[in-house]
Amino acid sequence: MSDVLTTAVAALNEKMEGGFAAGVAKFVIEDEGAIIVDGSGARAGDDDAEVTLTADAETFQSMISGELNPTAAFMTGKLSVDGDMGLAMQLGAALA
């Protein structure tokens, strides 16, 4: 697992203590890999998910650190969403 994924998994688990009970989401970090977020927390993996969010490593790190709002990232084309938009919005709120 890359350092970017390892750091991202740790940051997501810290932000979403207790996991993400609303469903199963996947973050795809371009050129790095994928992270699954569900009720058990975050882990590296490429399982099926109800929503997939794709961004480059810089955008993802900015969202996790709170420097970039996930909604703003989506509206400016830095984040793409495929699947359940409602679930993506709940996940965005959990990251804020």
C-alpha positions as CSV (number, residue, x, y, z in Angstrom):
1,M,0.0,0.0,0.0
2,S,1.3,3.4,-0.9
3,D,2.2,6.1,1.7
4,V,-0.7,8.2,0.3
5,L,-3.2,5.4,0.9
6,T,-1.8,4.6,4.4
7,T,-2.0,8.2,5.4
8,A,-5.5,8.7,3.9
9,V,-6.9,5.6,5.7
10,A,-5.5,6.8,9.0
11,A,-7.0,10.3,8.5
12,L,-10.4,8.9,7.5
13,N,-10.6,6.6,10.5
14,E,-9.7,9.5,12.8
15,K,-12.3,11.8,11.2
16,M,-15.0,9.2,11.1
17,E,-14.5,7.5,14.4
18,G,-17.0,4.6,14.5
19,G,-17.2,4.3,10.8
20,F,-19.7,5.5,8.2
21,A,-23.0,3.8,9.0
22,A,-24.9,5.4,6.1
23,G,-23.6,3.0,3.5
24,V,-20.5,1.9,1.5
25,A,-18.4,4.5,-0.3
26,K,-15.2,4.2,-2.3
27,F,-12.6,6.9,-2.7
28,V,-10.4,6.4,-5.8
29,I,-7.2,8.4,-5.5
30,E,-5.8,8.7,-9.0
31,D,-2.5,6.9,-9.5
32,E,-2.6,5.6,-5.9
33,G,-5.5,3.2,-5.4
34,A,-8.8,3.0,-3.6
35,I,-10.2,3.2,-0.1
36,I,-13.5,1.7,1.1
37,V,-15.4,3.5,3.8
38,D,-18.3,1.7,5.6
39,G,-19.6,1.0,9.1
40,S,-16.3,-0.7,10.0
41,G,-14.3,2.4,9.1
42,A,-11.8,3.0,6.3
43,R,-9.5,0.5,4.7
44,A,-7.6,0.1,1.5
45,G,-9.6,-1.9,-1.0
46,D,-11.4,-1.8,-4.3
47,D,-14.7,-3.5,-3.3
48,D,-18.1,-2.6,-4.8
49,A,-19.6,0.5,-3.3
50,E,-22.9,2.5,-3.5
51,V,-21.0,5.6,-4.5
52,T,-17.5,6.2,-5.9
53,L,-15.7,9.5,-5.4
54,T,-12.6,10.1,-7.6
55,A,-10.0,12.8,-7.1
56,D,-6.2,13.3,-7.4
57,A,-4.1,12.9,-4.3
58,E,-3.7,16.6,-3.7
59,T,-7.5,17.2,-3.8
60,F,-8.2,14.3,-1.6
61,Q,-5.6,15.4,1.0
62,S,-7.1,18.9,0.9
63,M,-10.6,17.6,1.6
64,I,-9.3,15.4,4.5
65,S,-7.4,18.3,6.1
66,G,-10.4,20.5,5.9
67,E,-8.8,23.0,3.5
68,L,-11.2,22.1,0.7
69,N,-14.9,21.5,1.1
70,P,-16.0,18.3,-0.7
71,T,-19.0,20.1,-2.3
72,A,-16.7,22.8,-3.6
73,A,-14.3,20.2,-5.0
74,F,-17.2,18.6,-6.8
75,M,-18.6,21.9,-8.2
76,T,-15.2,22.9,-9.5
77,G,-14.6,19.5,-11.2
78,K,-11.8,18.4,-8.9
79,L,-14.0,15.6,-7.5
80,S,-16.1,13.3,-9.5
81,V,-19.0,11.3,-8.1
82,D,-20.5,8.1,-9.6
83,G,-23.5,6.5,-7.9
84,D,-25.7,7.6,-4.9
85,M,-25.4,11.4,-4.7
86,G,-27.3,11.5,-1.4
87,L,-24.7,9.1,0.1
88,A,-21.9,11.2,-1.3
89,M,-23.4,14.3,0.4
90,Q,-23.6,12.5,3.7
91,L,-20.0,11.4,3.4
92,G,-19.0,15.0,2.6
93,A,-20.8,16.2,5.7
94,A,-18.9,13.5,7.8
95,L,-15.6,14.8,6.4
96,A,-16.3,18.4,7.3
